[in-house]
Amino acid sequence: MSDSLDGDGIGGAVLEILTGNAFRLLVSHTRKDNVGDYGKTEKIIMGLIKDSEEGQKPEQTREDLERALKGKFVTCKVQHRDTKTDALVCNVFVQRPPEDSV
């Protein structure tokens, strides 16, 4: 059995910023064809953050990341789970809220 999670997708609200490139995610959405199992919250280490057209490398301060992500809904394309920290390494995409949301 392969432990590769590459291609799995999860999404949810950013709960807490941990470092300049890591945060805690409240997992509310998972793809039906995911290989891995995911908890209600997951620590995410960013491989790439994409907000608009140009991807940003996660070389920023914790405060920068907090401004960019805190309370936002993001989707994460899982690359793998770091065995030392049990964190997921993901490409992160900030989602725009629906236009009709109140």
N, C-alpha and C positions, 0 to 999 in steps of 0.2 A: 504494500500500500504506500503510495506516495504521500509525503508530508508537504508537498508543494501547494501553497495557497494562492500562487500567482494567478490572478484573474478573478479571484473572489471579490465581491463588492459588498460593502456595508455602508450605512448612512445613519445620520442622526445629529443631535445638537451637541455642540461643544460645551462641556460642563466646566472644565477647569484647564488653565494653561499651566503646564508643568515646567517647561524650559523654553528656550528659543526655538526648539524644533520638535517639541512633544506636548501632547495634550490628552485629556481624558474625554472620551466620547460616550454619550448616552446612545447606545445602539437601538434604534427604533425600526430600521429597515435592513433587510438582508436579501441578497439575490436568491432566488429559488434553486439555482444550480450551484450554489457555493459548495465547496468541498469541506471547508473547515467548520468547526463549531465556534460560536462567538458568544461571549457573556453579555449581560445587560449593560455593562460598561467595559470599555477596552482602553488601554493606553496605546496611543498612536504616535509613532515616530515618523516624521514626514520625510519622504524621499523627494517629493516635489509638491509645491502648493501652486494651484492654478486659480487665479482670480482674474477674470477677463482674458484677453488674448495672450498676453505674455506670461509665461510661467516664471514664478519667482523661486529662486533657490532659498532654502530655509536658513540662510545666514542672517539672522535677525535677532533682536533681543526678545526676551520674554514679554516685555511691554509692547513691542511691535506686533508680536503674534497675538497678544491679548486684544489689541485694537482690531486686528484683521479678522479674528475668528470667534472671540468669546460670544456665546449666545447664538451664533449663526448655525444654520443647517449645512452640513458638509457631506459629501460622499467620498468614500475612500476606496481606491482600487488597491487591494492587498497585494503586496509583493511576497512577503514571508513573515513568520513570527520569529522574533529574536529569542533564542533559547536562553540567553543569560538573563534578560529582563522580562520575558514573557510579553513584551510589547509587539504590536503589529507594525511593520514597516510598510507604509502606504504612500501612494500618490494621492494627494488631497485636492478636492475640487469644491470651491465655495459655490453653493447653490443660491440663486436669486429667489426670494420669496414670491409666491404667486401674486399676480397683479390684484386679484380680488380679495386678498387677505386683509383682515381688519386689524 
